[in-house]
Amino acid sequence: IVAAGGALYMVLFLYRHQTIVPPGSRYKLSTQVQIIFFVLITPLYVSVGPAVYITRIRAIDVDHFKKVVDFNISFSYFSTLLEYE
């Protein structure tokens, strides 16, 4: 849901800048093109987060959490939780 907001902000940015472009300019985009831009860019924004999460962050098994009880909790320990495979 948060990622979809990124695409919405881009479309609003585009709309704001299209309002100041003169009507006869070759850089003026129609409303249909702006909607198509939003439809094409939303899946990109929504899919990047889960793709990074699935491919880069490893799953931590339950045995790994059992070490927390017997380990001095510090920054160095938490940094080992985020190591990449």
N, C-alpha and C positions, 0 to 999 in steps of 0.2 A: 504494500500500500504506500509506503514511504517512497519507494523507488518510482512509482507511477507519478508522484508529485514532481519529480525531476523533469519528466517529459512535459508535464503541464506548464511548468515554469518556462521551459524553452519555447513552447507555443505562445505563451503570453508575451515573452520577450519578442518573438517574431511579430506578433500582432501589434505590439506597441510601436515597433519600428516601421511596420507597414503603414501605420496611420500617418506618419510624417513624410512618406514617399509621395511625390506628386502623382496624380491619377494617370498621366500619360507616360510615366516612366517605364522603361523595360524591366526594372527591378521590382515593380509592383506585382505581388502575387495575389491571385484570386482567393476567395474564401475556400473554395473547393480544394485548392492546392494546399492551403494551410491545414485543412482537416486531414487530407491524405498524409501530410507530413506528421501530424500527431498520431495517426493510426499506424504509420510505419515505425515511428521512433519509440512508442510506448512498449512494445514487446522487448525491444533492446534494453531499455532501462529496467524493466521488470525481471528479465532473465539473467542479467549480469550478476546480481547479488547471490542468488541460489547457485549459480554455476561456480562462482568462486568458493562459496561455502562447501559445496560438495567435493570439489577437486583439490582444494588446498588445505583444508582443516581436517585433521585426522580425528577419528572417533576415539574417545578415551574410555578404556575399559574400567570396570568396577574395581579391579585390583589396584589400578593406578590411584584411585581415590582413597583406598585403604592406607596408602603410604602417608597421607596427609596427617593422620593421627600421630604417627611416630616421627614426623619430620619437622624440622624447624622451618616454619612458614616464612618465606622471605621472597624478595623479588626474583632471586635466581631460581627458586622452585617454580613460581608461576610462569617464568619464561620457558621452562621445559614443557609446560602443558601445550604451548603453542608452536612447538617445533614442527617443521614440515618433514614429511617422509621423503 
